[in-house]
Amino acid sequence: MVTFTKNNYLKQKKNILLVEDFSDSAKGVIARLHDIPEYELSIDWVDNCDDAFEKLNQKHNYDLLITDLQINTEDKKYTIETGEDLLIKIKKLDNNPKIIVYSMIDQPVILDLIINEIVVDGYIIKGRKSLDELAFSLHLIFLGSSHFSKNVNETLIKYRDALHIDKLNRNILRYLYKGYKINELSSLLTKKGFKATSQATIENRIKDLKDYFDAKTTIQLVAIAKEKKVFMD
């Protein structure tokens, strides 16, 4: 953990926790945020979600959490492996901070989950000018508003119909895409914690999905759903 502070008595003081596994990316974020003239920022940086949750659980005066969703966990075993899991856990804490997701992930299913189910204050897609947008969103959020990248809003609008499909159907489509047979899905889905997943139920759901997407065959259904980004690979 590294703490960076820039002092100016005229600025509003804010405490930020940054979760980013790449040090160069973290340093870039920290440098850009310290250029915001309105604030004196104290920024704690951690490179994994376990340390982030521990700090959030122990220190209740963070004003903002900025986190990626994809965190490298190959070098060590962590209890909390993704930014998504971290967000779910901290939402159960008292006095949880404002949240900005800063990530390259732009899949509609994930955007919908993070923004509409977990509920965050900002979602910025990493890119060429994203540091400036991150700084802009921080200012808006501290003023009580929210901010999402333009392409985030466009994606959610474009795939609005597909996002109405529930989590069970998304998993059925995902397993079919991976090559599993229909008679194998019941046990797979039960292991993932889904209830009422008999083969008859699954077959009925596939039939309804074919009607929904106007697909003649299961192969065509999966192809259409993949094109519409209904499920993650």
Residue frames as a rotation matrix with the C-alpha (Angstrom) as fourth column:
MET 1
0.579 0.816 0.000 0.00
0.816 -0.579 0.000 0.00
0.000 0.000 -1.000 0.00
VAL 2
-0.650 -0.745 0.149 1.25
0.751 -0.660 -0.024 3.48
0.117 0.096 0.988 -0.90
THR 3
0.409 0.780 -0.474 -0.26
0.812 -0.548 -0.200 6.79
-0.415 -0.303 -0.858 0.27
PHE 4
-0.567 -0.516 0.642 0.04
0.760 -0.628 0.167 9.95
0.318 0.583 0.748 -1.83
THR 5
0.372 0.689 -0.622 -0.96
0.842 -0.533 -0.086 13.37
-0.391 -0.492 -0.778 -0.48
LYS 6
-0.478 -0.442 0.759 -0.87
0.683 -0.731 0.004 16.86
0.552 0.520 0.651 -1.97
ASN 7
-0.209 0.361 -0.909 -1.47
0.892 -0.311 -0.328 19.70
-0.401 -0.879 -0.257 0.47
ASN 8
-0.790 0.054 0.611 -3.36
0.212 -0.910 0.356 22.90
0.575 0.411 0.707 -0.16
TYR 9
-0.849 0.410 -0.332 -5.43
0.359 -0.011 -0.933 24.42
-0.387 -0.912 -0.138 2.64
LEU 10
-0.562 0.661 -0.497 -7.89
-0.711 -0.693 -0.117 26.03
-0.422 0.288 0.860 0.19
LYS 11
-0.560 0.299 -0.773 -8.91
-0.547 0.567 0.616 22.72
0.622 0.767 -0.153 -1.32
GLN 12
0.527 0.761 0.378 -11.62
-0.840 0.399 0.368 20.32
0.129 -0.512 0.850 -0.17
LYS 13
-0.573 -0.752 0.326 -10.07
-0.801 0.599 -0.027 17.31
-0.175 -0.277 -0.945 1.53
LYS 14
0.626 0.741 -0.242 -11.12
-0.776 0.621 -0.108 13.92
0.070 0.255 0.964 0.20
ASN 15
-0.315 -0.674 0.668 -9.92
-0.659 0.662 0.358 10.39
-0.683 -0.327 -0.653 0.94
ILE 16
0.509 0.423 -0.750 -9.79
-0.855 0.348 -0.384 7.95
0.099 0.837 0.539 -1.96
LEU 17
-0.011 -0.480 0.877 -9.02
-0.292 0.841 0.456 4.24
-0.956 -0.251 -0.150 -2.19
LEU 18
0.266 -0.016 -0.964 -7.71
-0.964 -0.017 -0.266 3.08
-0.012 1.000 -0.020 -5.57
VAL 19
0.263 -0.147 0.953 -7.73
-0.147 0.971 0.191 -0.62
-0.953 -0.190 0.234 -6.50
GLU 20
0.817 -0.124 -0.563 -5.50
-0.574 -0.073 -0.816 -1.24
0.060 0.990 -0.131 -9.52
ASP 21
0.814 -0.464 0.350 -3.13
0.244 0.820 0.517 -4.15
-0.527 -0.335 0.781 -10.08
PHE 22
0.350 -0.723 0.596 -0.83
0.864 0.003 -0.503 -2.44
0.362 0.691 0.626 -12.61
SER 23
0.033 -0.398 -0.917 1.51
0.801 -0.538 0.263 0.05
-0.598 -0.743 0.301 -10.95
ASP 24
-0.900 -0.391 0.192 1.96
0.422 -0.674 0.606 2.22
-0.107 0.627 0.772 -14.06
SER 25
-0.254 0.898 0.359 -1.82
0.496 -0.198 0.845 2.56
0.830 0.393 -0.395 -14.42
ALA 26
0.454 0.408 -0.792 -2.17
0.888 -0.130 0.441 3.39
0.077 -0.904 -0.422 -10.74
LYS 27
-0.387 -0.691 -0.610 0.54
0.685 -0.659 0.312 6.05
-0.617 -0.297 0.728 -10.91
GLY 28
-0.847 0.124 0.516 -1.15
0.384 -0.529 0.757 7.57
0.367 0.840 0.401 -13.95
VAL 29
0.195 0.980 -0.042 -4.49
0.651 -0.097 0.753 7.77
0.733 -0.174 -0.657 -12.15
ILE 30
0.331 -0.116 -0.936 -2.92
0.895 -0.275 0.351 9.26
-0.298 -0.955 0.013 -9.04
ALA 31
-0.717 -0.682 -0.141 -0.98
0.582 -0.698 0.416 11.88
-0.383 0.216 0.898 -10.98
ARG 32
-0.637 0.529 0.561 -4.05
0.358 -0.441 0.823 12.96
0.683 0.725 0.091 -12.96
LEU 33
0.381 0.853 -0.355 -6.32
0.737 -0.049 0.674 13.18
0.558 -0.519 -0.648 -9.93
HIS 34
0.033 -0.450 -0.893 -3.82
0.867 -0.432 0.250 15.32
-0.498 -0.782 0.376 -8.06
ASP 35
-0.883 -0.341 0.323 -4.08
0.466 -0.717 0.518 17.83
0.055 0.608 0.792 -10.91
ILE 36
0.085 0.969 0.231 -7.73
0.748 -0.215 0.628 18.54
0.658 0.120 -0.744 -10.07
PRO 37
-0.581 -0.505 0.638 -7.56
0.093 -0.820 -0.565 22.07
0.809 -0.268 0.524 -8.61
GLU 38
0.167 0.784 0.598 -10.59
-0.543 -0.433 0.720 21.88
0.823 -0.445 0.353 -6.30
TYR 39
0.935 0.342 -0.099 -9.40
-0.157 0.645 0.748 19.06
0.320 -0.683 0.656 -4.05
GLU 40
-0.187 -0.914 0.359 -6.68
-0.971 0.117 -0.207 18.01
0.147 -0.388 -0.910 -1.67
LEU 41
0.693 0.515 -0.504 -6.66
-0.535 0.836 0.117 14.27
0.482 0.189 0.855 -2.22
SER 42
-0.271 -0.687 0.675 -5.23
-0.873 0.471 0.129 11.59
-0.406 -0.554 -0.727 0.02
ILE 43
0.509 0.440 -0.740 -5.08
-0.796 0.569 -0.210 8.48
0.329 0.695 0.639 -2.16
ASP 44
-0.090 -0.461 0.883 -4.43
-0.607 0.728 0.318 4.99
-0.790 -0.507 -0.345 -0.82
TRP 45
0.207 0.081 -0.975 -3.49
-0.930 0.324 -0.171 2.50
0.302 0.942 0.143 -3.52
VAL 46
-0.093 -0.221 0.971 -3.76
-0.480 0.864 0.151 -1.29
-0.872 -0.452 -0.186 -3.21
ASP 47
-0.552 -0.234 -0.801 -3.23
-0.834 0.175 0.523 -3.90
0.018 0.956 -0.292 -5.93
ASN 48
-0.816 0.335 -0.471 -5.75
0.204 0.930 0.307 -6.53
0.541 0.154 -0.827 -4.78
CYS 49
-0.029 0.951 0.309 -9.32
-0.242 -0.307 0.921 -6.75
0.970 -0.048 0.238 -3.54
ASP 50
0.315 0.096 -0.944 -8.54
0.772 0.552 0.314 -8.45
0.551 -0.828 0.100 -0.21
ASP 51
-0.643 -0.627 -0.440 -6.43
0.765 -0.553 -0.329 -5.50
-0.037 -0.549 0.835 0.95
ALA 52
-0.751 0.429 0.502 -9.05
-0.114 -0.833 0.541 -3.10
0.650 0.349 0.675 -0.39
PHE 53
0.278 0.929 -0.244 -11.85
0.119 0.219 0.968 -4.73
0.953 -0.298 -0.050 1.60
GLU 54
0.054 -0.340 -0.939 -9.73
0.969 0.246 -0.034 -4.84
0.243 -0.908 0.343 4.75
LYS 55
-0.904 -0.427 -0.010 -9.03
0.421 -0.887 -0.191 -1.11
0.073 -0.177 0.982 4.48
LEU 56
-0.488 0.801 0.347 -12.68
-0.288 -0.523 0.802 -0.29
0.824 0.291 0.486 3.75
ASN 57
0.348 0.628 -0.696 -13.82
0.417 0.561 0.715 -2.47
0.840 -0.539 -0.066 6.63
GLN 58
-0.039 -0.479 -0.877 -11.40
0.999 0.001 -0.045 -0.86
0.023 -0.878 0.478 9.09
LYS 59
-0.830 -0.320 -0.457 -11.33
0.326 -0.943 0.068 2.72
-0.453 -0.093 0.887 7.87
HIS 60
-0.053 0.961 0.273 -14.76
0.937 0.142 -0.320 4.27
-0.346 0.239 -0.907 7.40
ASN 61
0.302 0.173 -0.937 -13.75
0.118 -0.983 -0.144 7.71
-0.946 -0.067 -0.317 6.16
TYR 62
-0.791 -0.468 0.394 -13.08
0.435 0.024 0.900 7.00
-0.430 0.884 0.185 2.49
ASP 63
-0.193 0.713 -0.674 -15.08
-0.438 -0.678 -0.591 9.36
-0.878 0.181 0.443 0.32
LEU 64
0.569 0.331 -0.753 -14.54
-0.816 0.107 -0.569 7.42
-0.107 0.938 0.331 -2.89
LEU 65
0.041 -0.520 0.853 -13.51
0.013 0.854 0.520 3.99
-0.999 -0.011 0.042 -4.13
ILE 66
0.388 -0.018 -0.921 -12.05
-0.912 -0.155 -0.381 3.71
-0.136 0.988 -0.076 -7.64
THR 67
-0.098 -0.401 0.911 -11.65
-0.334 0.875 0.350 0.11
-0.937 -0.270 -0.220 -8.77
ASP 68
-0.567 -0.091 -0.818 -10.95
-0.796 0.315 0.517 -1.96
0.210 0.945 -0.251 -11.83
LEU 69
0.588 0.774 0.236 -13.02
-0.800 0.599 0.029 -5.12
-0.119 -0.206 0.971 -12.31
GLN 70
0.831 -0.388 -0.398 -10.23
0.149 0.845 -0.513 -7.33
0.535 0.367 0.761 -13.65
ILE 71
0.536 -0.665 0.519 -7.59
-0.839 -0.355 0.411 -7.84
-0.089 -0.657 -0.749 -10.98
ASN 72
0.124 -0.586 -0.801 -4.63
-0.480 0.671 -0.565 -10.15
0.868 0.455 -0.199 -11.57
THR 73
0.569 0.124 0.813 -4.70
-0.808 0.266 0.525 -12.96
-0.151 -0.956 0.252 -8.99
GLU 74
0.751 -0.267 -0.603 -2.25
-0.166 0.808 -0.565 -15.38
0.639 0.524 0.563 -10.63
ASP 75
-0.212 -0.974 0.084 0.66
-0.305 -0.015 -0.952 -14.72
0.928 -0.228 -0.294 -8.26
LYS 76
-0.976 -0.081 0.200 -1.27
-0.210 0.143 -0.967 -15.31
0.049 -0.986 -0.157 -5.04
LYS 77
-0.444 0.864 -0.237 -4.54
0.691 0.499 0.523 -16.81
0.570 0.069 -0.819 -3.83
TYR 78
-0.935 0.198 0.295 -7.03
-0.311 -0.858 -0.408 -14.16
0.173 -0.473 0.864 -2.76
THR 79
-0.628 0.777 0.038 -10.41
0.465 0.414 -0.783 -14.48
-0.624 -0.474 -0.621 -1.08
ILE 80
0.520 0.745 -0.417 -11.90
0.101 -0.539 -0.837 -11.71
-0.848 0.393 -0.355 -3.24
GLU 81
-0.186 -0.696 0.694 -10.76
0.710 0.392 0.584 -12.27
-0.679 0.601 0.421 -6.81
THR 82
-0.363 0.114 0.925 -12.57
0.836 -0.398 0.378 -9.59
0.411 0.910 0.049 -8.84
GLY 83
-0.987 0.042 0.156 -13.67
-0.083 -0.960 -0.269 -6.00
0.139 -0.278 0.950 -8.54
GLU 84
-0.196 0.974 -0.110 -17.26
-0.393 0.025 0.919 -7.19
0.898 0.223 0.378 -8.98
ASP 85
0.170 0.207 -0.963 -16.97
0.656 0.706 0.267 -9.43
0.736 -0.677 -0.016 -5.90
LEU 86
-0.778 -0.510 -0.366 -15.42
0.618 -0.518 -0.592 -6.54
0.112 -0.687 0.718 -3.98
LEU 87
-0.773 0.530 0.348 -18.33
-0.409 -0.837 0.364 -4.25
0.484 0.139 0.864 -4.84
ILE 88
0.146 0.862 -0.484 -20.88
-0.019 0.492 0.870 -6.82
0.989 -0.118 0.089 -3.70
LYS 89
-0.047 -0.238 -0.970 -19.12
0.893 0.424 -0.148 -7.19
0.447 -0.874 0.193 -0.34
ILE 90
-0.906 -0.382 -0.183 -18.64
0.422 -0.781 -0.460 -3.50
0.033 -0.494 0.869 0.39
LYS 91
-0.466 0.818 0.338 -22.28
-0.274 -0.496 0.824 -2.75
0.842 0.291 0.455 -0.40
LYS 92
0.373 0.590 -0.716 -23.06
0.475 0.542 0.693 -4.66
0.797 -0.598 -0.078 2.80
LEU 93
-0.530 -0.647 -0.548 -20.84
0.821 -0.230 -0.523 -2.38
0.212 -0.727 0.653 4.90
ASP 94
0.581 0.616 -0.531 -22.10
0.727 -0.686 0.000 0.62
-0.365 -0.386 -0.847 6.82
ASN 95
0.631 -0.283 -0.723 -21.09
-0.203 -0.959 0.198 3.99
-0.749 0.022 -0.662 5.40
ASN 96
0.098 -0.617 0.781 -19.69
0.820 0.495 0.288 2.59
-0.564 0.612 0.554 2.15
PRO 97
-0.456 -0.407 -0.791 -18.09
0.043 -0.898 0.438 5.25
-0.889 0.165 0.427 -0.09
LYS 98
0.598 0.462 -0.655 -19.04
-0.608 -0.272 -0.746 6.57
-0.522 0.844 0.118 -3.48
ILE 99
0.056 -0.531 0.845 -17.85
0.263 0.825 0.501 4.20
-0.963 0.194 0.186 -6.21
ILE 100
0.459 -0.010 -0.888 -16.32
-0.835 -0.348 -0.427 4.67
-0.304 0.938 -0.168 -9.65
VAL 101
0.528 -0.322 0.786 -15.52
0.369 0.920 0.129 1.61
-0.765 0.222 0.605 -11.75
TYR 102
0.393 -0.526 -0.754 -12.53
-0.816 -0.578 -0.022 2.29
-0.424 0.624 -0.656 -14.01
SER 103
-0.052 -0.240 0.969 -12.19
-0.008 0.971 0.239 -0.67
-0.999 0.005 -0.053 -16.34
MET 104
-0.804 -0.243 -0.543 -11.73
-0.545 -0.065 0.836 -1.89
-0.238 0.968 -0.080 -19.91
ILE 105
-0.780 0.544 0.309 -14.75
0.536 0.836 -0.118 -4.20
-0.322 0.074 -0.944 -19.56
ASP 106
-0.727 0.548 -0.413 -17.61
-0.620 -0.783 0.051 -3.04
-0.296 0.293 0.909 -21.79
GLN 107
-0.872 0.443 -0.209 -19.76
0.273 0.793 0.544 -6.16
0.407 0.418 -0.813 -22.07
PRO 108
-0.309 0.832 0.461 -23.46
-0.445 -0.554 0.703 -5.25
0.841 0.012 0.541 -21.75
VAL 109
0.455 0.511 -0.730 -24.20
0.337 0.660 0.672 -7.97
0.825 -0.551 0.128 -19.20
ILE 110
-0.251 -0.648 -0.719 -21.45
0.945 -0.001 -0.328 -6.72
0.212 -0.761 0.613 -16.88
LEU 111
-0.883 -0.045 0.468 -22.36
0.044 -0.999 -0.011 -3.06
0.468 0.011 0.884 -17.36
ASP 112
0.041 0.992 0.122 -25.97
-0.298 -0.105 0.949 -3.82
0.954 -0.075 0.291 -16.50
LEU 113
0.386 0.044 -0.921 -24.99
0.695 0.643 0.322 -5.82
0.607 -0.765 0.217 -13.42
ILE 114
-0.539 -0.734 -0.414 -22.60
0.829 -0.374 -0.417 -3.19
0.151 -0.568 0.809 -12.07
ILE 115
-0.922 0.126 0.367 -24.73
-0.083 -0.988 0.132 -0.13
0.379 0.092 0.921 -12.80
ASN 116
-0.204 0.971 0.129 -28.29
-0.633 -0.231 0.739 -1.36
0.747 0.069 0.661 -12.28
GLU 117
0.572 0.409 -0.711 -27.96
0.202 0.770 0.606 -4.23
0.795 -0.490 0.358 -9.79
ILE 118
-0.098 -0.675 -0.731 -24.90
0.973 0.090 -0.214 -3.49
0.211 -0.732 0.648 -7.67
VAL 119
0.837 0.481 0.262 -25.37
0.478 -0.875 0.078 0.27
0.267 0.060 -0.962 -8.30
VAL 120
-0.188 -0.924 -0.333 -22.30
0.938 -0.269 0.217 2.49
-0.290 -0.271 0.918 -8.62
ASP 121
0.409 0.320 -0.855 -21.88
0.268 -0.937 -0.223 6.24
-0.872 -0.138 -0.469 -9.02
GLY 122
0.399 -0.318 -0.860 -19.66
-0.823 -0.538 -0.183 6.15
-0.405 0.781 -0.476 -12.09
TYR 123
0.472 -0.320 0.822 -18.34
0.403 0.907 0.122 3.78
-0.784 0.274 0.557 -14.74
ILE 124
0.489 -0.429 -0.759 -15.48
-0.733 -0.674 -0.091 4.90
-0.473 0.601 -0.644 -16.96
ILE 125
0.928 -0.206 0.309 -14.16
0.336 0.822 -0.460 2.76
-0.160 0.531 0.833 -19.81
LYS 126
0.179 -0.948 -0.262 -10.36
0.128 -0.242 0.962 2.86
-0.976 -0.205 0.079 -19.94
GLY 127
0.636 0.001 0.772 -9.04
0.770 0.075 -0.634 4.40
-0.058 0.997 0.047 -23.11
ARG 128
-0.140 -0.810 0.570 -6.94
0.826 -0.413 -0.383 7.14
0.546 0.417 0.727 -24.65
LYS 129
-0.477 0.020 0.878 -8.69
-0.182 -0.980 -0.077 10.05
0.860 -0.197 0.472 -22.89
SER 130
0.303 0.744 -0.596 -10.15
0.409 0.463 0.786 8.16
0.861 -0.482 -0.164 -19.96
LEU 131
-0.438 -0.502 -0.746 -7.95
0.889 -0.118 -0.443 9.76
0.134 -0.857 0.498 -17.28
ASP 132
-0.962 0.143 0.233 -9.45
-0.135 -0.990 0.049 13.16
0.237 0.016 0.971 -18.06
GLU 133
-0.097 0.988 -0.117 -12.94
-0.311 0.081 0.947 11.66
0.946 0.128 0.299 -17.97
LEU 134
0.036 0.033 -0.999 -12.14
0.785 0.618 0.048 9.97
0.619 -0.786 -0.004 -14.66
ALA 135
-0.853 -0.400 -0.335 -11.11
0.521 -0.683 -0.512 13.32
-0.024 -0.612 0.791 -13.19
PHE 136
-0.722 0.655 0.221 -14.29
-0.449 -0.687 0.571 14.92
0.526 0.314 0.791 -14.55
SER 137
0.106 0.806 -0.582 -16.48
0.082 0.576 0.813 12.16
0.991 -0.135 -0.005 -13.11
LEU 138
-0.405 -0.330 -0.853 -14.82
0.854 0.196 -0.482 12.47
0.326 -0.923 0.203 -9.69
HIS 139
-0.999 0.020 0.035 -15.78
-0.029 -0.963 -0.269 16.14
0.028 -0.270 0.962 -9.57
LEU 140
-0.356 0.932 -0.064 -19.39
-0.533 -0.146 0.834 15.42
0.768 0.331 0.548 -10.57
ILE 141
0.079 0.378 -0.922 -19.75
0.438 0.818 0.373 12.62
0.896 -0.433 -0.101 -8.04
PHE 142
-0.675 -0.365 -0.641 -18.42
0.734 -0.243 -0.634 14.77
0.075 -0.899 0.432 -5.19
LEU 143
-0.901 0.427 0.081 -21.09
-0.422 -0.904 0.073 17.31
0.105 0.032 0.994 -6.20
GLY 144
-0.433 0.749 0.501 -23.75
-0.380 0.352 -0.855 14.62
-0.817 -0.561 0.132 -5.70
SER 145
0.412 0.543 -0.732 -24.26
-0.892 0.077 -0.445 13.56
-0.185 0.836 0.516 -9.31
SER 146
0.332 -0.350 0.876 -23.19
0.143 0.936 0.321 10.45
-0.933 0.019 0.361 -11.24
HIS 147
0.272 -0.285 -0.919 -21.29
-0.886 -0.448 -0.123 9.93
-0.376 0.848 -0.374 -14.47
PHE 148
0.331 -0.145 0.932 -20.95
0.238 0.969 0.066 7.11
-0.913 0.200 0.355 -16.99
SER 149
-0.728 -0.668 -0.151 -18.88
-0.026 -0.193 0.981 7.02
-0.685 0.718 0.124 -20.16
LYS 150
-0.165 0.675 -0.720 -20.85
-0.903 -0.396 -0.165 7.85
-0.397 0.623 0.674 -23.30
ASN 151
-0.423 -0.032 -0.906 -20.21
-0.655 0.702 0.281 4.39
0.626 0.712 -0.318 -24.75
VAL 152
-0.984 0.177 -0.008 -21.50
0.123 0.651 -0.749 2.81
-0.127 -0.738 -0.662 -21.52
ASN 153
-0.324 0.918 -0.230 -24.86
-0.333 -0.338 -0.880 4.52
-0.886 -0.208 0.415 -21.95
GLU 154
-0.092 0.255 -0.963 -24.93
-0.995 -0.047 0.083 3.73
-0.025 0.966 0.258 -25.67
THR 155
-0.820 -0.273 -0.503 -24.22
-0.318 0.948 0.004 0.04
0.476 0.163 -0.864 -25.01
LEU 156
-0.843 0.533 0.075 -26.96
0.152 0.369 -0.917 -0.25
-0.517 -0.762 -0.391 -22.40
ILE 157
-0.048 0.836 -0.546 -29.46
-0.652 -0.441 -0.617 1.34
-0.756 0.327 0.567 -24.80
LYS 158
-0.289 -0.147 -0.946 -28.35
-0.929 0.280 0.240 -0.80
0.230 0.949 -0.218 -27.77
TYR 159
-0.711 -0.082 -0.698 -28.66
-0.066 0.997 -0.050 -4.07
0.700 0.010 -0.714 -25.86
ARG 160
-0.563 0.528 0.636 -31.65
-0.826 -0.379 -0.417 -3.11
0.021 -0.760 0.649 -23.71
ASP 161
0.474 0.820 -0.321 -33.82
-0.812 0.548 0.202 -6.02
0.342 0.165 0.925 -24.89
ALA 162
0.152 -0.499 -0.853 -31.10
0.004 0.864 -0.504 -8.61
0.988 0.073 0.133 -24.35
LEU 163
-0.789 -0.541 0.293 -30.46
-0.239 -0.170 -0.956 -7.33
0.567 -0.824 0.005 -20.83
HIS 164
-0.010 0.866 0.500 -34.01
-0.987 -0.089 0.134 -8.21
0.161 -0.492 0.856 -19.82
ILE 165
0.426 0.087 -0.901 -33.05
-0.191 0.982 0.004 -11.88
0.884 0.170 0.435 -20.03
ASP 166
0.854 -0.014 0.520 -32.50
-0.520 -0.064 0.852 -13.27
0.021 -0.998 -0.062 -16.55
LYS 167
0.012 -0.972 0.233 -29.31
-0.972 0.043 0.231 -14.72
-0.234 -0.230 -0.945 -15.14
LEU 168
0.032 0.052 0.998 -30.41
-0.146 0.988 -0.047 -18.34
-0.989 -0.144 0.039 -15.49
ASN 169
0.895 0.345 0.284 -31.14
0.227 0.196 -0.954 -17.94
-0.385 0.918 0.097 -19.20
ARG 170
0.637 -0.735 -0.232 -27.78
-0.760 -0.550 -0.346 -16.24
0.127 0.397 -0.909 -19.70
ASN 171
-0.213 -0.739 0.639 -26.03
-0.782 0.521 0.342 -19.20
-0.585 -0.427 -0.689 -18.11
ILE 172
0.415 0.427 0.803 -28.01
0.164 0.833 -0.528 -21.68
-0.895 0.351 0.276 -20.21
LEU 173
0.997 -0.033 -0.070 -26.92
-0.077 -0.287 -0.955 -19.87
0.011 0.957 -0.288 -23.36
ARG 174
0.321 -0.944 0.076 -23.34
-0.946 -0.316 0.065 -19.65
-0.037 -0.093 -0.995 -22.13
TYR 175
-0.155 -0.361 0.920 -23.11
-0.414 0.869 0.271 -23.41
-0.897 -0.339 -0.284 -21.50
LEU 176
0.716 0.443 0.539 -24.68
0.313 0.487 -0.815 -24.18
-0.624 0.753 0.211 -24.87
TYR 177
0.859 -0.451 -0.242 -22.12
-0.492 -0.597 -0.633 -21.89
0.141 0.663 -0.735 -26.50
LYS 178
-0.029 -0.925 0.378 -19.34
-0.957 0.135 0.257 -23.80
-0.288 -0.354 -0.890 -24.73
GLY 179
-0.435 -0.159 -0.886 -20.60
-0.695 0.685 0.219 -27.04
0.572 0.711 -0.408 -26.27
TYR 180
-0.880 0.179 0.439 -22.48
-0.247 0.618 -0.746 -28.67
-0.405 -0.765 -0.500 -23.39
LYS 181
-0.721 0.681 -0.130 -25.52
0.251 0.431 0.867 -30.76
0.646 0.592 -0.482 -24.28
ILE 182
-0.096 0.787 0.610 -28.97
-0.588 -0.539 0.603 -29.90
0.803 -0.301 0.515 -22.96
ASN 183
0.739 0.440 -0.509 -29.06
0.068 0.704 0.707 -33.02
0.670 -0.557 0.491 -20.76
GLU 184
-0.131 -0.856 -0.501 -25.82
0.835 0.177 -0.521 -31.87
0.535 -0.486 0.691 -19.07
LEU 185
-0.380 -0.075 0.922 -27.08
-0.009 -0.996 -0.084 -28.43
0.925 -0.041 0.378 -18.08
SER 186
0.654 0.754 0.060 -29.24
-0.065 -0.022 0.998 -29.36
0.754 -0.656 0.034 -15.09
SER 187
0.629 -0.468 -0.620 -26.34
0.776 0.427 0.464 -30.58
0.047 -0.774 0.632 -12.93
LEU 188
-0.419 -0.825 0.380 -24.08
0.796 -0.535 -0.283 -27.70
0.436 0.184 0.881 -14.04
LEU 189
-0.199 0.432 0.880 -26.68
-0.111 -0.902 0.417 -25.08
0.974 -0.015 0.228 -13.15
THR 190
0.826 0.484 -0.290 -27.52
0.180 0.261 0.948 -26.74
0.535 -0.835 0.128 -9.84
LYS 191
0.186 -0.859 -0.477 -23.83
0.978 0.207 0.009 -26.61
0.090 -0.468 0.879 -8.87
LYS 192
-0.668 -0.412 0.620 -23.89
0.441 -0.890 -0.116 -22.87
0.600 0.196 0.776 -9.59
GLY 193
-0.910 0.273 -0.312 -26.74
0.224 -0.310 -0.924 -22.45
-0.349 -0.911 0.221 -7.11
PHE 194
-0.647 0.728 -0.225 -29.71
-0.704 -0.457 0.543 -22.19
0.293 0.510 0.809 -9.45
LYS 195
-0.623 0.541 0.565 -32.98
-0.152 0.624 -0.766 -23.78
-0.767 -0.564 -0.307 -8.34
ALA 196
0.428 0.888 0.167 -35.74
-0.061 0.213 -0.975 -25.37
-0.902 0.407 0.146 -10.44
THR 197
-0.056 -0.553 -0.831 -33.33
-0.937 -0.260 0.235 -26.45
-0.346 0.792 -0.504 -13.17
SER 198
0.119 0.172 0.978 -34.79
0.062 0.982 -0.181 -29.78
-0.991 0.082 0.106 -14.26
GLN 199
-0.809 -0.445 0.385 -34.22
0.365 0.133 0.921 -30.81
-0.461 0.886 0.055 -17.86
ALA 200
-0.038 0.884 0.465 -37.86
0.998 0.007 0.068 -30.06
0.056 0.467 -0.883 -18.65
THR 201
0.638 0.233 -0.734 -37.52
0.427 -0.900 0.085 -26.54
-0.640 -0.368 -0.674 -17.24
ILE 202
-0.318 -0.861 -0.398 -34.35
-0.034 -0.410 0.912 -25.94
-0.948 0.303 0.101 -19.25
GLU 203
-0.707 0.099 0.701 -35.94
0.683 0.354 0.639 -27.23
-0.185 0.930 -0.318 -22.45
ASN 204
0.399 0.916 0.052 -38.92
0.913 -0.391 -0.114 -24.90
-0.084 0.093 -0.992 -21.92
ARG 205
0.439 -0.321 -0.839 -36.60
0.124 -0.904 0.410 -21.96
-0.890 -0.284 -0.357 -21.35
ILE 206
-0.692 -0.712 0.121 -34.68
0.171 0.001 0.985 -22.74
-0.702 0.702 0.121 -24.53
LYS 207
-0.296 0.687 0.664 -37.98
0.955 0.193 0.226 -22.91
0.027 0.701 -0.713 -26.43
ASP 208
0.688 0.569 -0.451 -39.00
0.619 -0.784 -0.045 -19.51
-0.379 -0.248 -0.891 -25.03
LEU 209
0.002 -0.786 -0.618 -35.60
-0.019 -0.618 0.786 -18.06
-1.000 0.010 -0.016 -25.96
LYS 210
-0.731 -0.202 0.652 -35.98
0.592 0.286 0.753 -19.34
-0.338 0.937 -0.089 -29.52
ASP 211
0.255 0.904 0.342 -39.33
0.962 -0.273 0.003 -17.57
0.096 0.329 -0.940 -29.74
TYR 212
0.611 -0.045 -0.790 -37.87
0.358 -0.875 0.326 -14.41
-0.706 -0.483 -0.518 -28.21
PHE 213
-0.227 -0.831 -0.508 -34.98
-0.279 -0.444 0.851 -14.25
-0.933 0.335 -0.131 -30.69
ASP 214
0.683 0.576 -0.449 -36.94
-0.610 0.111 -0.784 -15.76
-0.402 0.810 0.428 -33.60
ALA 215
-0.442 -0.884 -0.150 -34.44
-0.876 0.390 0.285 -18.62
-0.193 0.258 -0.947 -33.86
LYS 216
0.429 0.608 -0.668 -35.30
-0.770 0.633 0.082 -21.87
0.472 0.479 0.740 -35.63
THR 217
0.507 -0.352 -0.787 -32.62
0.340 0.921 -0.193 -24.04
0.792 -0.170 0.586 -34.03
THR 218
0.860 -0.258 -0.439 -30.57
0.422 -0.120 0.898 -24.07
-0.285 -0.959 0.006 -30.84
ILE 219
-0.144 -0.962 0.233 -27.41
0.948 -0.067 0.310 -23.37
-0.283 0.266 0.922 -32.85
GLN 220
-0.177 0.164 0.971 -29.05
0.585 -0.775 0.238 -20.32
0.791 0.610 0.041 -34.41
LEU 221
0.847 0.530 -0.038 -30.28
0.308 -0.431 0.848 -19.21
0.433 -0.730 -0.529 -30.98
VAL 222
0.505 -0.733 -0.455 -26.79
0.678 0.010 0.735 -19.32
-0.534 -0.680 0.502 -29.49
ALA 223
-0.385 -0.664 0.641 -25.33
0.919 -0.339 0.201 -17.48
0.084 0.667 0.741 -32.50
ILE 224
0.199 0.552 0.810 -27.90
0.400 -0.800 0.447 -14.68
0.895 0.235 -0.380 -32.21
ALA 225
0.948 0.182 -0.261 -27.44
0.301 -0.243 0.922 -14.41
0.104 -0.953 -0.285 -28.44
LYS 226
0.141 -0.976 -0.168 -23.66
0.876 0.044 0.480 -14.29
-0.461 -0.215 0.861 -28.85
GLU 227
-0.364 -0.242 0.899 -23.92
0.774 -0.615 0.148 -11.54
0.517 0.751 0.411 -31.46
LYS 228
0.426 0.642 0.638 -26.19
0.114 -0.738 0.665 -9.54
0.898 -0.210 -0.387 -29.15
LYS 229
-0.584 -0.791 0.180 -23.74
-0.139 -0.121 -0.983 -10.07
0.800 -0.599 -0.039 -26.25
VAL 230
0.500 0.850 0.164 -26.40
-0.421 0.074 0.904 -11.61
0.757 -0.521 0.395 -24.04
PHE 231
0.978 -0.199 -0.056 -23.83
0.162 0.572 0.804 -13.70
-0.128 -0.796 0.592 -22.17
MET 232
0.380 -0.922 -0.069 -20.12
-0.870 -0.382 0.312 -13.61
-0.314 -0.059 -0.948 -21.36
ASP 233
0.284 -0.374 -0.883 -17.76
-0.563 0.681 -0.469 -16.10
0.776 0.630 -0.017 -23.01
